[in-house]
Amino acid sequence: MQAGSPDRVDRRLVAILAADVVGYSRMMEADEAGTARLLREHRAATDPQVAEYGGRIVKTTGDGVLVEFLSVLSAVQCAVALQKLMA
């Protein structure tokens, strides 16, 4: 197969971190505006951590996020840092 041909499939290995907020639906039901504000605040705190570990946010959905890393070690280190930050 030649580069650019329709049969060519480009592949790469990455590590994916998937995260969401525990109890998000319950929180939204109880206080939608407050929960949305809290989620924005958490994203403002966590996005720099993701960047620090070389992550790229691939997708966000409500309370969920998918982050791509070029190494498993970076993904795990970021996950641990995020858990510590949220604690």
mmCIF file as gemmi writes it, N, C-alpha and C atoms, coordinates in Angstrom:
data_model
loop_
_atom_site.group_PDB
_atom_site.id
_atom_site.type_symbol
_atom_site.label_atom_id
_atom_site.label_alt_id
_atom_site.label_comp_id
_atom_site.label_asym_id
_atom_site.label_entity_id
_atom_site.label_seq_id
_atom_site.pdbx_PDB_ins_code
_atom_site.Cartn_x
_atom_site.Cartn_y
_atom_site.Cartn_z
_atom_site.occupancy
_atom_site.B_iso_or_equiv
_atom_site.pdbx_formal_charge
_atom_site.auth_seq_id
_atom_site.auth_asym_id
_atom_site.pdbx_PDB_model_num
ATOM 1 N N . MET Axp A 1 ? 0.839 -1.189 0 1 0 ? 1 A 1
ATOM 2 C CA . MET Axp A 1 ? 0 0 0 1 0 ? 1 A 1
ATOM 3 C C . MET Axp A 1 ? 0.876 1.24 0 1 0 ? 1 A 1
ATOM 4 N N . GLN Axp A 2 ? 0.437 2.226 -0.713 1 0 ? 2 A 1
ATOM 5 C CA . GLN Axp A 2 ? 1.162 3.479 -0.785 1 0 ? 2 A 1
ATOM 6 C C . GLN Axp A 2 ? 0.55 4.484 0.181 1 0 ? 2 A 1
ATOM 7 N N . ALA Axp A 3 ? 1.407 5.409 0.643 1 0 ? 3 A 1
ATOM 8 C CA . ALA Axp A 3 ? 0.924 6.463 1.529 1 0 ? 3 A 1
ATOM 9 C C . ALA Axp A 3 ? -0.185 7.234 0.818 1 0 ? 3 A 1
ATOM 10 N N . GLY Axp A 4 ? -1.24 7.51 1.532 1 0 ? 4 A 1
ATOM 11 C CA . GLY Axp A 4 ? -2.343 8.267 0.977 1 0 ? 4 A 1
ATOM 12 C C . GLY Axp A 4 ? -3.38 7.423 0.264 1 0 ? 4 A 1
ATOM 13 N N . SER Axp A 5 ? -3.106 6.124 0.129 1 0 ? 5 A 1
ATOM 14 C CA . SER Axp A 5 ? -4.087 5.267 -0.536 1 0 ? 5 A 1
ATOM 15 C C . SER Axp A 5 ? -5.25 5.007 0.409 1 0 ? 5 A 1
ATOM 16 N N . PRO Axp A 6 ? -6.461 4.789 -0.128 1 0 ? 6 A 1
ATOM 17 C CA . PRO Axp A 6 ? -7.629 4.573 0.733 1 0 ? 6 A 1
ATOM 18 C C . PRO Axp A 6 ? -7.537 3.303 1.567 1 0 ? 6 A 1
ATOM 19 N N . ASP Axp A 7 ? -6.662 2.36 1.199 1 0 ? 7 A 1
ATOM 20 C CA . ASP Axp A 7 ? -6.52 1.116 1.951 1 0 ? 7 A 1
ATOM 21 C C . ASP Axp A 7 ? -5.54 1.24 3.114 1 0 ? 7 A 1
ATOM 22 N N . ARG Axp A 8 ? -4.837 2.334 3.197 1 0 ? 8 A 1
ATOM 23 C CA . ARG Axp A 8 ? -3.82 2.511 4.23 1 0 ? 8 A 1
ATOM 24 C C . ARG Axp A 8 ? -4.485 2.833 5.576 1 0 ? 8 A 1
ATOM 25 N N . VAL Axp A 9 ? -4.025 2.157 6.612 1 0 ? 9 A 1
ATOM 26 C CA . VAL Axp A 9 ? -4.516 2.397 7.965 1 0 ? 9 A 1
ATOM 27 C C . VAL Axp A 9 ? -3.321 2.822 8.813 1 0 ? 9 A 1
ATOM 28 N N . ASP Axp A 10 ? -3.392 4.021 9.355 1 0 ? 10 A 1
ATOM 29 C CA . ASP Axp A 10 ? -2.333 4.5 10.242 1 0 ? 10 A 1
ATOM 30 C C . ASP Axp A 10 ? -2.659 4.06 11.658 1 0 ? 10 A 1
ATOM 31 N N . ARG Axp A 11 ? -1.656 3.499 12.328 1 0 ? 11 A 1
ATOM 32 C CA . ARG Axp A 11 ? -1.846 3.027 13.697 1 0 ? 11 A 1
ATOM 33 C C . ARG Axp A 11 ? -0.786 3.638 14.586 1 0 ? 11 A 1
ATOM 34 N N . ARG Axp A 12 ? -1.15 3.8 15.841 1 0 ? 12 A 1
ATOM 35 C CA . ARG Axp A 12 ? -0.186 4.243 16.843 1 0 ? 12 A 1
ATOM 36 C C . ARG Axp A 12 ? -0.629 3.713 18.193 1 0 ? 12 A 1
ATOM 37 N N . LEU Axp A 13 ? 0.312 3.542 19.069 1 0 ? 13 A 1
ATOM 38 C CA . LEU Axp A 13 ? 0.02 3.052 20.415 1 0 ? 13 A 1
ATOM 39 C C . LEU Axp A 13 ? -0.051 4.236 21.364 1 0 ? 13 A 1
ATOM 40 N N . VAL Axp A 14 ? -1.113 4.283 22.143 1 0 ? 14 A 1
ATOM 41 C CA . VAL Axp A 14 ? -1.278 5.324 23.15 1 0 ? 14 A 1
ATOM 42 C C . VAL Axp A 14 ? -1.912 4.698 24.39 1 0 ? 14 A 1
ATOM 43 N N . ALA Axp A 15 ? -1.836 5.421 25.477 1 0 ? 15 A 1
ATOM 44 C CA . ALA Axp A 15 ? -2.534 5.03 26.704 1 0 ? 15 A 1
ATOM 45 C C . ALA Axp A 15 ? -3.689 6 26.891 1 0 ? 15 A 1
ATOM 46 N N . ILE Axp A 16 ? -4.845 5.479 27.261 1 0 ? 16 A 1
ATOM 47 C CA . ILE Axp A 16 ? -6.037 6.306 27.446 1 0 ? 16 A 1
ATOM 48 C C . ILE Axp A 16 ? -6.427 6.321 28.92 1 0 ? 16 A 1
ATOM 49 N N . LEU Axp A 17 ? -6.618 7.509 29.451 1 0 ? 17 A 1
ATOM 50 C CA . LEU Axp A 17 ? -7.125 7.698 30.801 1 0 ? 17 A 1
ATOM 51 C C . LEU Axp A 17 ? -8.591 8.119 30.664 1 0 ? 17 A 1
ATOM 52 N N . ALA Axp A 18 ? -9.479 7.396 31.307 1 0 ? 18 A 1
ATOM 53 C CA . ALA Axp A 18 ? -10.901 7.734 31.319 1 0 ? 18 A 1
ATOM 54 C C . ALA Axp A 18 ? -11.284 8.069 32.756 1 0 ? 18 A 1
ATOM 55 N N . ALA Axp A 19 ? -11.972 9.194 32.944 1 0 ? 19 A 1
ATOM 56 C CA . ALA Axp A 19 ? -12.351 9.609 34.285 1 0 ? 19 A 1
ATOM 57 C C . ALA Axp A 19 ? -13.738 10.25 34.251 1 0 ? 19 A 1
ATOM 58 N N . ASP Axp A 20 ? -14.44 10.127 35.366 1 0 ? 20 A 1
ATOM 59 C CA . ASP Axp A 20 ? -15.705 10.826 35.515 1 0 ? 20 A 1
ATOM 60 C C . ASP Axp A 20 ? -15.934 11.135 36.99 1 0 ? 20 A 1
ATOM 61 N N . VAL Axp A 21 ? -16.981 11.908 37.244 1 0 ? 21 A 1
ATOM 62 C CA . VAL Axp A 21 ? -17.298 12.344 38.602 1 0 ? 21 A 1
ATOM 63 C C . VAL Axp A 21 ? -18.28 11.352 39.228 1 0 ? 21 A 1
ATOM 64 N N . VAL Axp A 22 ? -17.907 10.809 40.357 1 0 ? 22 A 1
ATOM 65 C CA . VAL Axp A 22 ? -18.781 9.881 41.073 1 0 ? 22 A 1
ATOM 66 C C . VAL Axp A 22 ? -19.98 10.655 41.62 1 0 ? 22 A 1
ATOM 67 N N . GLY Axp A 23 ? -21.17 10.147 41.354 1 0 ? 23 A 1
ATOM 68 C CA . GLY Axp A 23 ? -22.382 10.768 41.871 1 0 ? 23 A 1
ATOM 69 C C . GLY Axp A 23 ? -22.836 12.003 41.105 1 0 ? 23 A 1
ATOM 70 N N . TYR Axp A 24 ? -22.341 12.168 39.879 1 0 ? 24 A 1
ATOM 71 C CA . TYR Axp A 24 ? -22.637 13.374 39.1 1 0 ? 24 A 1
ATOM 72 C C . TYR Axp A 24 ? -24.135 13.567 38.87 1 0 ? 24 A 1
ATOM 73 N N . SER Axp A 25 ? -24.849 12.526 38.49 1 0 ? 25 A 1
ATOM 74 C CA . SER Axp A 25 ? -26.288 12.651 38.227 1 0 ? 25 A 1
ATOM 75 C C . SER Axp A 25 ? -27.037 13.081 39.484 1 0 ? 25 A 1
ATOM 76 N N . ARG Axp A 26 ? -26.689 12.475 40.602 1 0 ? 26 A 1
ATOM 77 C CA . ARG Axp A 26 ? -27.321 12.841 41.872 1 0 ? 26 A 1
ATOM 78 C C . ARG Axp A 26 ? -27.011 14.3 42.218 1 0 ? 26 A 1
ATOM 79 N N . MET Axp A 27 ? -25.758 14.692 42.009 1 0 ? 27 A 1
ATOM 80 C CA . MET Axp A 27 ? -25.359 16.071 42.303 1 0 ? 27 A 1
ATOM 81 C C . MET Axp A 27 ? -26.101 17.064 41.41 1 0 ? 27 A 1
ATOM 82 N N . MET Axp A 28 ? -26.242 16.737 40.131 1 0 ? 28 A 1
ATOM 83 C CA . MET Axp A 28 ? -26.953 17.618 39.197 1 0 ? 28 A 1
ATOM 84 C C . MET Axp A 28 ? -28.423 17.748 39.592 1 0 ? 28 A 1
ATOM 85 N N . GLU Axp A 29 ? -29.004 16.654 40.034 1 0 ? 29 A 1
ATOM 86 C CA . GLU Axp A 29 ? -30.403 16.686 40.452 1 0 ? 29 A 1
ATOM 87 C C . GLU Axp A 29 ? -30.587 17.59 41.67 1 0 ? 29 A 1
ATOM 88 N N . ALA Axp A 30 ? -29.643 17.538 42.583 1 0 ? 30 A 1
ATOM 89 C CA . ALA Axp A 30 ? -29.745 18.31 43.818 1 0 ? 30 A 1
ATOM 90 C C . ALA Axp A 30 ? -29.426 19.794 43.611 1 0 ? 30 A 1
ATOM 91 N N . ASP Axp A 31 ? -28.438 20.098 42.732 1 0 ? 31 A 1
ATOM 92 C CA . ASP Axp A 31 ? -28.007 21.494 42.548 1 0 ? 31 A 1
ATOM 93 C C . ASP Axp A 31 ? -27.297 21.625 41.199 1 0 ? 31 A 1
ATOM 94 N N . GLU Axp A 32 ? -28.078 21.824 40.161 1 0 ? 32 A 1
ATOM 95 C CA . GLU Axp A 32 ? -27.52 21.864 38.802 1 0 ? 32 A 1
ATOM 96 C C . GLU Axp A 32 ? -26.493 22.981 38.623 1 0 ? 32 A 1
ATOM 97 N N . ALA Axp A 33 ? -26.837 24.19 39.039 1 0 ? 33 A 1
ATOM 98 C CA . ALA Axp A 33 ? -25.929 25.329 38.848 1 0 ? 33 A 1
ATOM 99 C C . ALA Axp A 33 ? -24.651 25.159 39.668 1 0 ? 33 A 1
ATOM 100 N N . GLY Axp A 34 ? -24.801 24.734 40.908 1 0 ? 34 A 1
ATOM 101 C CA . GLY Axp A 34 ? -23.631 24.537 41.766 1 0 ? 34 A 1
ATOM 102 C C . GLY Axp A 34 ? -22.724 23.418 41.263 1 0 ? 34 A 1
ATOM 103 N N . THR Axp A 35 ? -23.33 22.342 40.777 1 0 ? 35 A 1
ATOM 104 C CA . THR Axp A 35 ? -22.562 21.216 40.254 1 0 ? 35 A 1
ATOM 105 C C . THR Axp A 35 ? -21.821 21.622 38.985 1 0 ? 35 A 1
ATOM 106 N N . ALA Axp A 36 ? -22.478 22.364 38.113 1 0 ? 36 A 1
ATOM 107 C CA . ALA Axp A 36 ? -21.825 22.836 36.883 1 0 ? 36 A 1
ATOM 108 C C . ALA Axp A 36 ? -20.653 23.744 37.232 1 0 ? 36 A 1
ATOM 109 N N . ARG Axp A 37 ? -20.819 24.623 38.222 1 0 ? 37 A 1
ATOM 110 C CA . ARG Axp A 37 ? -19.737 25.498 38.658 1 0 ? 37 A 1
ATOM 111 C C . ARG Axp A 37 ? -18.573 24.681 39.225 1 0 ? 37 A 1
ATOM 112 N N . LEU Axp A 38 ? -18.903 23.696 40.045 1 0 ? 38 A 1
ATOM 113 C CA . LEU Axp A 38 ? -17.88 22.848 40.643 1 0 ? 38 A 1
ATOM 114 C C . LEU Axp A 38 ? -17.108 22.066 39.571 1 0 ? 38 A 1
ATOM 115 N N . LEU Axp A 39 ? -17.822 21.578 38.569 1 0 ? 39 A 1
ATOM 116 C CA . LEU Axp A 39 ? -17.167 20.853 37.475 1 0 ? 39 A 1
ATOM 117 C C . LEU Axp A 39 ? -16.208 21.776 36.726 1 0 ? 39 A 1
ATOM 118 N N . ARG Axp A 40 ? -16.618 23.018 36.457 1 0 ? 40 A 1
ATOM 119 C CA . ARG Axp A 40 ? -15.72 23.984 35.791 1 0 ? 40 A 1
ATOM 120 C C . ARG Axp A 40 ? -14.478 24.243 36.643 1 0 ? 40 A 1
ATOM 121 N N . GLU Axp A 41 ? -14.674 24.375 37.946 1 0 ? 41 A 1
ATOM 122 C CA . GLU Axp A 41 ? -13.54 24.615 38.848 1 0 ? 41 A 1
ATOM 123 C C . GLU Axp A 41 ? -12.582 23.428 38.847 1 0 ? 41 A 1
ATOM 124 N N . HIS Axp A 42 ? -13.132 22.23 38.857 1 0 ? 42 A 1
ATOM 125 C CA . HIS Axp A 42 ? -12.283 21.038 38.831 1 0 ? 42 A 1
ATOM 126 C C . HIS Axp A 42 ? -11.511 20.951 37.516 1 0 ? 42 A 1
ATOM 127 N N . ARG Axp A 43 ? -12.179 21.236 36.407 1 0 ? 43 A 1
ATOM 128 C CA . ARG Axp A 43 ? -11.494 21.216 35.109 1 0 ? 43 A 1
ATOM 129 C C . ARG Axp A 43 ? -10.372 22.256 35.075 1 0 ? 43 A 1
ATOM 130 N N . ALA Axp A 44 ? -10.606 23.42 35.654 1 0 ? 44 A 1
ATOM 131 C CA . ALA Axp A 44 ? -9.57 24.457 35.692 1 0 ? 44 A 1
ATOM 132 C C . ALA Axp A 44 ? -8.359 23.977 36.493 1 0 ? 44 A 1
ATOM 133 N N . ALA Axp A 45 ? -8.599 23.148 37.495 1 0 ? 45 A 1
ATOM 134 C CA . ALA Axp A 45 ? -7.505 22.618 38.315 1 0 ? 45 A 1
ATOM 135 C C . ALA Axp A 45 ? -6.834 21.413 37.67 1 0 ? 45 A 1
ATOM 136 N N . THR Axp A 46 ? -7.607 20.589 36.968 1 0 ? 46 A 1
ATOM 137 C CA . THR Axp A 46 ? -7.046 19.343 36.431 1 0 ? 46 A 1
ATOM 138 C C . THR Axp A 46 ? -6.417 19.487 35.05 1 0 ? 46 A 1
ATOM 139 N N . ASP Axp A 47 ? -6.921 20.392 34.228 1 0 ? 47 A 1
ATOM 140 C CA . ASP Axp A 47 ? -6.371 20.54 32.874 1 0 ? 47 A 1
ATOM 141 C C . ASP Axp A 47 ? -4.861 20.825 32.869 1 0 ? 47 A 1
ATOM 142 N N . PRO Axp A 48 ? -4.356 21.699 33.775 1 0 ? 48 A 1
ATOM 143 C CA . PRO Axp A 48 ? -2.902 21.903 33.808 1 0 ? 48 A 1
ATOM 144 C C . PRO Axp A 48 ? -2.127 20.632 34.189 1 0 ? 48 A 1
ATOM 145 N N . GLN Axp A 49 ? -2.718 19.802 35.045 1 0 ? 49 A 1
ATOM 146 C CA . GLN Axp A 49 ? -2.078 18.53 35.41 1 0 ? 49 A 1
ATOM 147 C C . GLN Axp A 49 ? -1.969 17.626 34.188 1 0 ? 49 A 1
ATOM 148 N N . VAL Axp A 50 ? -3.048 17.559 33.424 1 0 ? 50 A 1
ATOM 149 C CA . VAL Axp A 50 ? -3.048 16.745 32.203 1 0 ? 50 A 1
ATOM 150 C C . VAL Axp A 50 ? -1.934 17.216 31.278 1 0 ? 50 A 1
ATOM 151 N N . ALA Axp A 51 ? -1.836 18.513 31.079 1 0 ? 51 A 1
ATOM 152 C CA . ALA Axp A 51 ? -0.8 19.068 30.203 1 0 ? 51 A 1
ATOM 153 C C . ALA Axp A 51 ? 0.6 18.794 30.759 1 0 ? 51 A 1
ATOM 154 N N . GLU Axp A 52 ? 0.754 18.898 32.074 1 0 ? 52 A 1
ATOM 155 C CA . GLU Axp A 52 ? 2.061 18.667 32.702 1 0 ? 52 A 1
ATOM 156 C C . GLU Axp A 52 ? 2.583 17.255 32.418 1 0 ? 52 A 1
ATOM 157 N N . TYR Axp A 53 ? 1.689 16.293 32.349 1 0 ? 53 A 1
ATOM 158 C CA . TYR Axp A 53 ? 2.092 14.91 32.098 1 0 ? 53 A 1
ATOM 159 C C . TYR Axp A 53 ? 2.021 14.543 30.618 1 0 ? 53 A 1
ATOM 160 N N . GLY Axp A 54 ? 1.861 15.545 29.764 1 0 ? 54 A 1
ATOM 161 C CA . GLY Axp A 54 ? 1.897 15.307 28.324 1 0 ? 54 A 1
ATOM 162 C C . GLY Axp A 54 ? 0.619 14.733 27.751 1 0 ? 54 A 1
ATOM 163 N N . GLY Axp A 55 ? -0.494 14.897 28.468 1 0 ? 55 A 1
ATOM 164 C CA . GLY Axp A 55 ? -1.76 14.365 28.001 1 0 ? 55 A 1
ATOM 165 C C . GLY Axp A 55 ? -2.447 15.297 27.011 1 0 ? 55 A 1
ATOM 166 N N . ARG Axp A 56 ? -3.326 14.716 26.232 1 0 ? 56 A 1
ATOM 167 C CA . ARG Axp A 56 ? -4.145 15.474 25.287 1 0 ? 56 A 1
ATOM 168 C C . ARG Axp A 56 ? -5.588 15.066 25.504 1 0 ? 56 A 1
ATOM 169 N N . ILE Axp A 57 ? -6.438 16.025 25.872 1 0 ? 57 A 1
ATOM 170 C CA . ILE Axp A 57 ? -7.849 15.732 26.083 1 0 ? 57 A 1
ATOM 171 C C . ILE Axp A 57 ? -8.473 15.451 24.725 1 0 ? 57 A 1
ATOM 172 N N . VAL Axp A 58 ? -8.988 14.231 24.594 1 0 ? 58 A 1
ATOM 173 C CA . VAL Axp A 58 ? -9.57 13.776 23.337 1 0 ? 58 A 1
ATOM 174 C C . VAL Axp A 58 ? -11.056 14.093 23.292 1 0 ? 58 A 1
ATOM 175 N N . LYS Axp A 59 ? -11.738 13.906 24.434 1 0 ? 59 A 1
ATOM 176 C CA . LYS Axp A 59 ? -13.187 14.083 24.453 1 0 ? 59 A 1
ATOM 177 C C . LYS Axp A 59 ? -13.661 14.361 25.865 1 0 ? 59 A 1
ATOM 178 N N . THR Axp A 60 ? -14.631 15.257 25.976 1 0 ? 60 A 1
ATOM 179 C CA . THR Axp A 60 ? -15.312 15.478 27.244 1 0 ? 60 A 1
ATOM 180 C C . THR Axp A 60 ? -16.807 15.268 27.011 1 0 ? 60 A 1
ATOM 181 N N . THR Axp A 61 ? -17.461 14.665 27.985 1 0 ? 61 A 1
ATOM 182 C CA . THR Axp A 61 ? -18.902 14.43 27.896 1 0 ? 61 A 1
ATOM 183 C C . THR Axp A 61 ? -19.495 14.622 29.282 1 0 ? 61 A 1
ATOM 184 N N . GLY Axp A 62 ? -20.177 15.721 29.481 1 0 ? 62 A 1
ATOM 185 C CA . GLY Axp A 62 ? -20.765 15.974 30.797 1 0 ? 62 A 1
ATOM 186 C C . GLY Axp A 62 ? -19.694 15.962 31.87 1 0 ? 62 A 1
ATOM 187 N N . ASP Axp A 63 ? -19.704 14.919 32.693 1 0 ? 63 A 1
ATOM 188 C CA . ASP Axp A 63 ? -18.727 14.804 33.769 1 0 ? 63 A 1
ATOM 189 C C . ASP Axp A 63 ? -17.535 13.936 33.39 1 0 ? 63 A 1
ATOM 190 N N . GLY Axp A 64 ? -17.495 13.414 32.168 1 0 ? 64 A 1
ATOM 191 C CA . GLY Axp A 64 ? -16.439 12.489 31.765 1 0 ? 64 A 1
ATOM 192 C C . GLY Axp A 64 ? -15.385 13.139 30.892 1 0 ? 64 A 1
ATOM 193 N N . VAL Axp A 65 ? -14.222 12.512 30.902 1 0 ? 65 A 1
ATOM 194 C CA . VAL Axp A 65 ? -13.113 12.985 30.068 1 0 ? 65 A 1
ATOM 195 C C . VAL Axp A 65 ? -12.286 11.786 29.608 1 0 ? 65 A 1
ATOM 196 N N . LEU Axp A 66 ? -11.842 11.835 28.365 1 0 ? 66 A 1
ATOM 197 C CA . LEU Axp A 66 ? -10.897 10.858 27.818 1 0 ? 66 A 1
ATOM 198 C C . LEU Axp A 66 ? -9.62 11.608 27.481 1 0 ? 66 A 1
ATOM 199 N N . VAL Axp A 67 ? -8.507 11.105 28.001 1 0 ? 67 A 1
ATOM 200 C CA . VAL Axp A 67 ? -7.22 11.765 27.798 1 0 ? 67 A 1
ATOM 201 C C . VAL Axp A 67 ? -6.243 10.769 27.192 1 0 ? 67 A 1
ATOM 202 N N . GLU Axp A 68 ? -5.518 11.201 26.187 1 0 ? 68 A 1
ATOM 203 C CA . GLU Axp A 68 ? -4.544 10.36 25.485 1 0 ? 68 A 1
ATOM 204 C C . GLU Axp A 68 ? -3.131 10.721 25.962 1 0 ? 68 A 1
ATOM 205 N N . PHE Axp A 69 ? -2.339 9.688 26.207 1 0 ? 69 A 1
ATOM 206 C CA . PHE Axp A 69 ? -0.936 9.854 26.595 1 0 ? 69 A 1
ATOM 207 C C . PHE Axp A 69 ? -0.077 8.993 25.686 1 0 ? 69 A 1
ATOM 208 N N . LEU Axp A 70 ? 1.152 9.424 25.47 1 0 ? 70 A 1
ATOM 209 C CA . LEU Axp A 70 ? 2.062 8.652 24.625 1 0 ? 70 A 1
ATOM 210 C C . LEU Axp A 70 ? 2.727 7.516 25.385 1 0 ? 70 A 1
ATOM 211 N N . SER Axp A 71 ? 2.572 7.514 26.723 1 0 ? 71 A 1
ATOM 212 C CA . SER Axp A 71 ? 3.138 6.406 27.499 1 0 ? 71 A 1
ATOM 213 C C . SER Axp A 71 ? 2.201 6.029 28.633 1 0 ? 71 A 1
ATOM 214 N N . VAL Axp A 72 ? 2.238 4.771 28.996 1 0 ? 72 A 1
ATOM 215 C CA . VAL Axp A 72 ? 1.439 4.276 30.116 1 0 ? 72 A 1
ATOM 216 C C . VAL Axp A 72 ? 1.9 4.936 31.41 1 0 ? 72 A 1
ATOM 217 N N . LEU Axp A 73 ? 3.199 5.104 31.568 1 0 ? 73 A 1
ATOM 218 C CA . LEU Axp A 73 ? 3.737 5.711 32.782 1 0 ? 73 A 1
ATOM 219 C C . LEU Axp A 73 ? 3.179 7.114 32.981 1 0 ? 73 A 1
ATOM 220 N N . SER Axp A 74 ? 3.15 7.914 31.929 1 0 ? 74 A 1
ATOM 221 C CA . SER Axp A 74 ? 2.6 9.271 32.042 1 0 ? 74 A 1
ATOM 222 C C . SER Axp A 74 ? 1.123 9.241 32.409 1 0 ? 74 A 1
ATOM 223 N N . ALA Axp A 75 ? 0.373 8.317 31.831 1 0 ? 75 A 1
ATOM 224 C CA . ALA Axp A 75 ? -1.056 8.201 32.134 1 0 ? 75 A 1
ATOM 225 C C . ALA Axp A 75 ? -1.264 7.849 33.599 1 0 ? 75 A 1
ATOM 226 N N . VAL Axp A 76 ? -0.499 6.904 34.116 1 0 ? 76 A 1
ATOM 227 C CA . VAL Axp A 76 ? -0.637 6.486 35.514 1 0 ? 76 A 1
ATOM 228 C C . VAL Axp A 76 ? -0.198 7.604 36.453 1 0 ? 76 A 1
ATOM 229 N N . GLN Axp A 77 ? 0.906 8.249 36.142 1 0 ? 77 A 1
ATOM 230 C CA . GLN Axp A 77 ? 1.372 9.353 36.985 1 0 ? 77 A 1
ATOM 231 C C . GLN Axp A 77 ? 0.344 10.478 37.03 1 0 ? 77 A 1
ATOM 232 N N . CYS Axp A 78 ? -0.255 10.773 35.895 1 0 ? 78 A 1
ATOM 233 C CA . CYS Axp A 78 ? -1.28 11.809 35.853 1 0 ? 78 A 1
ATOM 234 C C . CYS Axp A 78 ? -2.502 11.383 36.65 1 0 ? 78 A 1
ATOM 235 N N . ALA Axp A 79 ? -2.926 10.147 36.503 1 0 ? 79 A 1
ATOM 236 C CA . ALA Axp A 79 ? -4.096 9.649 37.245 1 0 ? 79 A 1
ATOM 237 C C . ALA Axp A 79 ? -3.863 9.758 38.744 1 0 ? 79 A 1
ATOM 238 N N . VAL Axp A 80 ? -2.683 9.39 39.204 1 0 ? 80 A 1
ATOM 239 C CA . VAL Axp A 80 ? -2.361 9.485 40.631 1 0 ? 80 A 1
ATOM 240 C C . VAL Axp A 80 ? -2.367 10.938 41.086 1 0 ? 80 A 1
ATOM 241 N N . ALA Axp A 81 ? -1.772 11.816 40.271 1 0 ? 81 A 1
ATOM 242 C CA . ALA Axp A 81 ? -1.744 13.25 40.619 1 0 ? 81 A 1
ATOM 243 C C . ALA Axp A 81 ? -3.167 13.811 40.681 1 0 ? 81 A 1
ATOM 244 N N . LEU Axp A 82 ? -4.029 13.401 39.754 1 0 ? 82 A 1
ATOM 245 C CA . LEU Axp A 82 ? -5.415 13.877 39.758 1 0 ? 82 A 1
ATOM 246 C C . LEU Axp A 82 ? -6.171 13.376 40.979 1 0 ? 82 A 1
ATOM 247 N N . GLN Axp A 83 ? -5.945 12.121 41.36 1 0 ? 83 A 1
ATOM 248 C CA . GLN Axp A 83 ? -6.602 11.586 42.552 1 0 ? 83 A 1
ATOM 249 C C . GLN Axp A 83 ? -6.16 12.323 43.804 1 0 ? 83 A 1
ATOM 250 N N . LYS Axp A 84 ? -4.876 12.62 43.894 1 0 ? 84 A 1
ATOM 251 C CA . LYS Axp A 84 ? -4.366 13.375 45.045 1 0 ? 84 A 1
ATOM 252 C C . LYS Axp A 84 ? -4.97 14.766 45.063 1 0 ? 84 A 1
ATOM 253 N N . LEU Axp A 85 ? -5.053 15.398 43.921 1 0 ? 85 A 1
ATOM 254 C CA . LEU Axp A 85 ? -5.625 16.736 43.826 1 0 ? 85 A 1
ATOM 255 C C . LEU Axp A 85 ? -7.089 16.749 44.251 1 0 ? 85 A 1
ATOM 256 N N . MET Axp A 86 ? -7.842 15.738 43.85 1 0 ? 86 A 1
ATOM 257 C CA . MET Axp A 86 ? -9.266 15.683 44.174 1 0 ? 86 A 1
ATOM 258 C C . MET Axp A 86 ? -9.518 15.29 45.624 1 0 ? 86 A 1
ATOM 259 N N . ALA Axp A 87 ? -8.537 14.613 46.254 1 0 ? 87 A 1
ATOM 260 C CA . ALA Axp A 87 ? -8.706 14.216 47.657 1 0 ? 87 A 1
ATOM 261 C C . ALA Axp A 87 ? -8.689 15.459 48.53 1 0 ? 87 A 1
